[in-house]
Amino acid sequence: MFEVRERPQLVERALLVGVYLDRRDEAEAASLLEELHELVETLEIGIVDSLLIFARDPNKRFLMGSGKAREVMAHAAQLDCDCIVFDNELLPLQQRAWEEESGILVIDRQEVILDIFNMRARTKEARLQVQLARMEYSLPRLARMWGHLDRQAGGGGGGRSGGATRGEGEKQVEIDRRLARKRMDRMREELAVVRKQRDTERKGRRQSAVPHAAIVGYTNAGKSSLLNALSGSEVLAQDKLFATLDPTTRRVALPDGQPLLLTDTVGFVRRLPHGLVEAFKATLEEAVLADFLLHILDASSPDVFEHYETTRKVLAELGSEEKPVIIVLNKIDLIDDEQQEHRLREQFGEAAALISVLEGTGVGELLHRMNEMLLTRVQRMELFLPLDRMDLVASLHRDGKVIHEEYRQDGVDIVAIVPQPVAARLKEFERSSSTCADEVPPAV
């Protein structure tokens, strides 16, 4: 049966290699190699050395010159490495060539990210998405993964032959590929069922008329910590890459009293495998459906601007680039460089919210900023509801914010902040109203 090898359990000593083809890309290549270092450490693989290599005349077989490739292999052997990890995306033939020449396991950045996602996935949807992405990555690499795959056998479709039948001269690898594709088709069917269930949940949220926002950003920028700070919940928040894969939604009370549904989404990373972007579109659709986005950035990172552009590119792929956005610059307590703060202000302007989730700085101000994003979506209403419409009282408590409530013999007097879709259903019970922009109740 087709299986993907579990890489983290196979290796202990890794050599990291980053290859760049243009001298102007050296700084970015160095930054990406540092990020690869974090990614590999997340898999708990020991790193013995890292090499940044400029390939003036790249060889199609080795991604660099053959002489330089043999130097790297010799260096890995001298350090007793059992794995070489490339920051670049390797073609199957390149991966095979390196392993055959060096006798050492060779993987690339994509495979590292896939293994991290496999470790982090918790829900059925996330596990299916990761398994499918891993199998799509591994399918063209089948020939190097098992020694038996070059065997051939004649056809034999009759009698007592069991399992998958094959024609004359069909290789074992071709049978395994067919089995793999069938398994992938079954996984896509399962995933379609799970996504349908998630769509049902989303429809329920939309019908509730409660506004919805999504937290997006680079991995490890503090998205889950921000959700915890704003909602008072206990979502898993760790100083690890891709600690969150499954979207988590919590209810937040804004300063004017209205509720907001806030969703934490999977973090992004540079050179995220396209297959994973595709696989996680259902998860990331929370960003597409949200009324606005909180784009959180690690303000202390020297690569903060590259992280910003990476997230924007992924959002553009999802069709969310035109969404209203609040830029949230987190970890300002870690900035000790005045020039860095000046660059941030120059890039993002005064509209950016500067916060430190760890110290609680700026979180209250951010809540007010979120409130302003929704002023046109809500209305303050004074209502009288008869006793036979207690269902509407329950709706107000569920979807809005009740400021005043007084029960009488014939009904209930209520003053509430109401989302516009709910307000339209309450017009006949209204005594007087004013938009939130005219009259906003005090913070509660």
C-alpha positions in Angstrom: 0.0 0.0 0.0 1.2 3.5 -0.8 2.6 5.4 2.2 4.6 8.5 2.7 7.8 8.1 4.8 7.8 9.8 8.1 10.9 12.0 7.7 11.3 13.4 11.3 11.9 9.9 12.7 14.6 9.1 10.1 17.2 11.8 10.6 19.1 13.4 13.4 22.0 15.4 11.9 21.1 17.8 9.0 23.1 20.1 6.7 21.1 23.0 5.4 21.8 24.3 1.9 20.5 27.5 0.2 21.2 28.2 -3.4 20.7 31.5 -5.2 21.3 32.4 -8.8 21.5 36.2 -8.7 23.9 38.2 -6.6 21.1 40.7 -5.9 19.2 37.9 -4.1 21.9 37.2 -1.6 20.3 39.0 1.4 16.9 37.4 0.8 18.5 34.0 0.3 20.3 34.4 3.7 17.0 35.4 5.3 15.2 32.4 3.9 18.0 30.0 5.0 17.6 31.4 8.6 13.9 30.7 8.3 14.6 27.1 7.1 16.7 26.7 10.2 13.6 27.5 12.3 11.5 25.2 10.2 13.9 22.2 10.6 14.3 22.9 14.3 10.5 22.7 14.6 10.9 19.1 13.4 13.4 18.5 16.3 16.1 17.6 13.8 19.7 18.6 14.8 21.4 21.0 12.5 25.2 20.7 12.3 25.9 23.4 9.6 24.3 25.6 6.9 25.7 26.7 3.6 24.6 29.6 1.4 25.8 29.0 -2.2 25.9 31.2 -5.3 25.4 29.1 -8.4 26.9 31.0 -11.3 26.4 28.2 -13.8 23.7 25.9 -12.4 23.6 22.3 -13.4 20.2 20.9 -14.1 21.1 17.7 -12.3 22.4 19.2 -9.1 21.0 22.8 -9.1 24.6 24.0 -8.8 27.8 23.1 -10.6 28.8 19.5 -10.3 32.1 20.3 -8.7 30.4 22.5 -6.0 27.8 19.7 -5.5 30.6 17.2 -4.7 32.2 19.7 -2.3 28.8 19.9 -0.4 28.5 16.1 -0.4 32.0 15.7 1.0 31.3 18.3 3.6 28.1 16.5 4.7 30.0 13.2 4.9 32.8 14.8 7.0 30.2 16.1 9.4 28.5 12.7 9.6 25.2 14.1 8.4 22.3 11.8 7.7 20.3 14.4 5.8 20.8 17.4 3.5 18.0 19.9 3.5 17.7 22.3 0.6 15.9 25.7 1.0 15.1 25.4 -2.7 12.4 23.4 -4.4 14.0 20.3 -5.9 12.7 18.5 -8.9 12.3 14.7 -8.4 15.3 14.0 -10.7 17.5 16.4 -8.7 16.5 14.8 -5.4 17.3 11.4 -6.8 20.6 12.5 -8.2 21.7 14.0 -4.9 20.8 10.8 -3.0 22.4 8.5 -5.5 25.7 10.5 -5.5 25.9 11.3 -1.8 24.3 8.2 -0.2 22.5 10.6 2.1 18.8 11.4 2.5 17.9 14.6 0.7 14.8 16.7 1.2 13.7 20.2 0.3 11.8 23.1 2.0 8.5 21.9 0.7 8.9 18.5 2.4 9.9 20.1 5.7 6.8 22.3 5.7 4.6 19.3 4.8 6.0 17.3 7.7 5.4 20.2 10.1 1.8 20.5 8.9 1.4 16.8 9.4 2.6 17.1 13.0 0.3 20.0 13.8 -2.9 18.9 12.1 -5.6 18.1 14.7 -9.1 18.1 13.1 -10.3 15.7 10.5 -10.3 18.4 7.8 -6.7 19.5 8.5 -5.4 15.9 8.6 -7.1 15.1 5.2 -5.7 18.3 3.7 -2.2 17.6 4.8 -2.3 14.0 3.8 -3.6 14.9 0.4 -0.9 17.6 -0.1 1.9 15.1 1.0 0.7 12.5 -1.4 0.5 14.9 -4.3 4.1 15.9 -3.5 5.4 12.4 -3.1 3.6 10.8 -6.2 6.3 11.9 -8.7 9.0 10.7 -6.3 7.8 7.2 -5.9 10.6 5.7 -7.9 13.2 6.7 -5.3 11.3 5.7 -2.2 11.3 1.9 -2.6 13.8 -0.5 -4.0 11.2 -2.9 -5.4 9.7 -0.3 -7.7 11.8 -1.2 -10.7 10.5 -4.8 -10.9 8.6 -5.8 -13.9 6.2 -8.7 -14.4 4.1 -10.0 -17.2 0.3 -9.7 -17.2 -1.8 -12.2 -15.5 -5.4 -11.2 -15.2 -6.9 -14.6 -14.8 -7.4 -17.4 -12.3 -6.2 -16.9 -8.8 -4.2 -13.7 -9.2 -5.2 -11.3 -6.5 -4.8 -7.6 -5.9 -4.1 -5.1 -8.7 -3.7 -6.8 -12.0 -1.2 -5.5 -14.5 -0.4 -5.8 -18.2 2.7 -7.2 -19.8 5.8 -5.3 -18.7 4.0 -3.1 -16.2 6.3 -2.0 -13.4 5.5 -2.1 -9.8 5.8 1.6 -9.6 2.9 2.0 -12.0 0.7 -0.2 -9.9 1.6 1.8 -6.8 0.9 5.1 -8.6 -2.6 3.8 -9.6 -3.2 2.7 -6.0 -2.0 6.1 -4.8 -4.3 8.0 -7.2 -7.3 5.9 -6.0 -6.5 6.7 -2.4 -6.2 10.4 -3.2 -9.6 10.3 -4.9 -11.1 8.8 -1.8 -9.5 11.5 0.3 -10.8 14.2 -1.9 -14.3 12.8 -1.5 -14.0 12.7 2.3 -12.6 16.2 2.2 -15.6 17.4 0.2 -18.0 16.0 2.9 -16.0 17.7 5.7 -16.0 21.0 3.8 -19.7 20.8 3.2 -20.2 20.5 7.0 -18.0 23.6 7.5 -20.0 25.5 4.9 -23.1 24.6 7.0 -21.5 26.1 10.1 -20.5 29.2 8.1 -24.1 29.7 6.9 -25.3 29.4 10.5 -22.9 32.2 11.4 -24.0 34.4 8.5 -27.7 33.9 9.4 -27.0 35.0 13.0 -26.2 38.5 11.7 -23.2 38.8 14.0 -20.3 40.5 12.2 -17.2 38.4 11.6 -13.5 39.2 11.4 -10.4 37.0 10.7 -6.9 37.3 12.0 -4.3 36.6 9.3 -0.6 37.0 9.1 2.8 35.3 9.0 3.4 32.2 11.1 4.5 32.9 14.7 3.4 36.6 14.6 1.1 36.2 17.6 -2.3 35.5 16.0 -3.5 32.9 18.6 -2.2 35.1 21.5 -4.1 38.0 20.1 -7.3 35.9 19.9 -6.8 34.9 23.5 -6.2 38.5 24.6 -9.3 39.9 22.8 -11.7 37.0 23.7 -10.4 35.8 27.1 -10.2 32.3 25.7 -7.5 29.7 25.9 -6.6 28.9 22.3 -3.2 27.0 22.0 -0.6 29.8 21.6 3.0 28.6 21.4 6.3 30.2 20.2 6.4 27.6 17.3 6.0 27.8 13.6 2.5 26.7 12.4 1.2 26.1 16.0 -2.3 26.7 14.6 -3.6 24.9 11.5 -7.3 24.6 12.4 -9.4 27.7 12.3 -10.7 28.7 15.8 -13.6 31.1 16.2 -14.4 33.0 19.4 -17.0 35.6 20.4 -15.6 39.1 21.3 -17.5 41.9 23.0 -16.6 45.3 21.4 -16.6 48.6 23.4 -20.1 49.6 22.2 -21.4 46.3 23.4 -22.0 44.6 20.0 -20.6 41.0 19.6 -18.0 40.1 17.0 -17.0 36.6 15.8 -13.2 36.5 15.5 -11.4 33.6 13.7 -7.7 32.6 14.1 -6.4 31.2 10.8 -3.3 29.2 9.7 -0.1 31.3 9.4 1.7 32.0 6.2 5.4 31.5 5.3 7.5 32.4 2.3 7.7 29.8 -0.4 4.6 28.0 1.0 4.1 25.0 -1.3 1.4 25.8 -3.8 -0.3 22.5 -3.1 -0.7 23.5 0.6 -2.2 26.9 -0.4 -4.7 25.0 -2.6 -5.3 22.3 0.1 -6.0 24.9 2.8 -8.2 27.2 0.8 -11.2 25.8 2.7 -9.6 26.8 6.0 -8.4 30.2 4.7 -11.9 30.9 3.3 -12.6 32.3 6.7 -10.6 35.3 5.5 -12.7 35.5 2.3 -16.0 35.6 4.2 -15.0 37.9 7.0 -16.3 41.5 7.1 -12.8 42.7 7.8 -9.3 41.4 8.5 -6.7 41.9 11.3 -3.4 41.5 9.6 -0.9 40.9 12.4 2.8 41.3 12.0 5.8 40.7 14.2 7.1 44.3 14.4 10.4 43.2 15.9 11.3 40.9 13.0 13.9 42.3 10.5 11.9 40.6 7.8 8.6 42.2 8.7 8.1 43.9 5.3 8.7 40.6 3.4 6.3 38.9 5.8 3.7 41.6 5.0 4.1 41.1 1.2 3.9 37.3 1.6 0.6 37.5 3.4 -0.8 40.0 0.9 0.1 37.6 -2.0 -1.7 34.7 -0.4 -4.7 36.8 0.3 -4.7 37.9 -3.3 -4.8 34.3 -4.4 -7.8 33.8 -2.2 -9.6 36.9 -3.6 -9.4 38.8 -0.3 -7.0 41.6 -1.2 -9.8 44.2 -1.3 -11.1 43.4 2.2 -11.0 46.2 4.8 -7.9 45.6 6.9 -6.5 46.8 10.2 -2.7 46.4 10.3 -1.6 45.2 13.8 2.1 45.6 14.7 2.7 43.2 17.5 5.7 42.7 19.8 6.5 46.4 20.0 8.0 45.8 23.4 10.9 43.9 21.6 11.8 46.9 19.4 14.9 48.6 20.7 15.8 50.3 17.4 14.3 53.7 16.7 15.0 53.4 13.0 12.9 50.2 12.9 9.9 52.0 14.5 10.4 54.9 12.0 10.4 52.5 9.1 7.2 50.8 10.3 5.5 54.2 10.6 6.7 55.2 7.2 5.4 52.0 5.6 2.1 51.5 7.4 1.2 55.1 8.5 -0.5 56.2 11.7 -3.5 53.9 11.0 -1.5 50.8 12.1 -2.3 49.6 15.6 0.9 49.2 17.7 0.4 46.5 20.4 2.2 44.1 22.7 -0.1 41.1 23.4 2.4 39.9 26.0 2.3 43.1 28.0 -1.3 44.1 27.1 -0.2 47.4 25.5 -2.6 48.8 22.9 -5.1 45.9 23.0 -7.9 48.2 24.3 -7.2 50.8 21.6 -7.3 48.0 19.0 -10.8 47.0 20.2 -12.0 50.5 19.6 -10.5 50.4 16.1 -12.4 47.2 15.4 -15.5 48.9 16.7 -15.1 51.7 14.2 -14.9 49.2 11.4 -18.5 48.2 12.1 -20.2 51.5 12.9 -22.3 51.4 9.7 -23.4 47.8 10.4 -25.3 48.4 13.6 -28.1 50.6 14.9 -29.3 51.7 18.3 -33.0 50.9 18.7 -35.6 51.6 21.4 -38.2 48.8 21.1 -41.5 47.6 22.7 -41.9 43.9 22.2 -45.3 42.2 23.1 -45.2 39.2 25.4 -45.9 36.8 22.5 -42.7 37.8 20.8 -40.2 36.7 23.4 -38.3 35.0 20.5 -37.2 38.5 19.5 -36.0 39.2 23.0 -33.8 36.0 22.8 -32.6 37.1 19.3 -31.5 40.5 20.7 -29.5 38.9 23.5 -27.9 36.5 21.0 -27.2 38.7 18.1 -27.0 42.2 19.6 -26.3 44.0 22.9 -29.1 44.8 25.2 -28.4 48.0 27.1 -31.7 48.4 29.0 -34.6 45.9 29.5 -37.8 46.5 31.5 -40.7 44.1 31.7 -44.3 45.4 31.8 -47.7 43.8 32.0 -48.2 43.8 28.2 -44.6 43.5 27.0 -41.0 44.5 27.3 -39.2 47.9 26.8 -35.8 47.3 25.3 -32.9 49.5 24.3 -30.3 47.6 22.3 -27.4 47.8 19.8 -28.7 45.8 16.8 -27.0 44.5 13.6 -28.6 46.0 10.5 -30.1 42.6 9.3 -31.8 42.2 12.7 -32.9 45.8 12.8 -34.8 45.4 9.5 -36.9 42.7 11.2 -37.7 44.9 14.2 -38.9 48.0 12.5 -42.6 47.5 13.4 -41.7 47.3 17.1 -39.5 50.4 17.1 -40.3 53.4 19.3 -37.4 55.5 18.1 -33.9 54.9 16.6 -30.7 56.5 15.7 -27.6 55.2 14.0 -24.6 54.3 16.0 -22.7 57.1 14.4 -25.1 59.7 16.0 -25.4 58.1 19.4 -23.0 55.5 20.7 -23.6 54.2 24.2 -20.8 54.4 26.8 -18.3 51.5 26.8 -19.3 48.6 28.9 
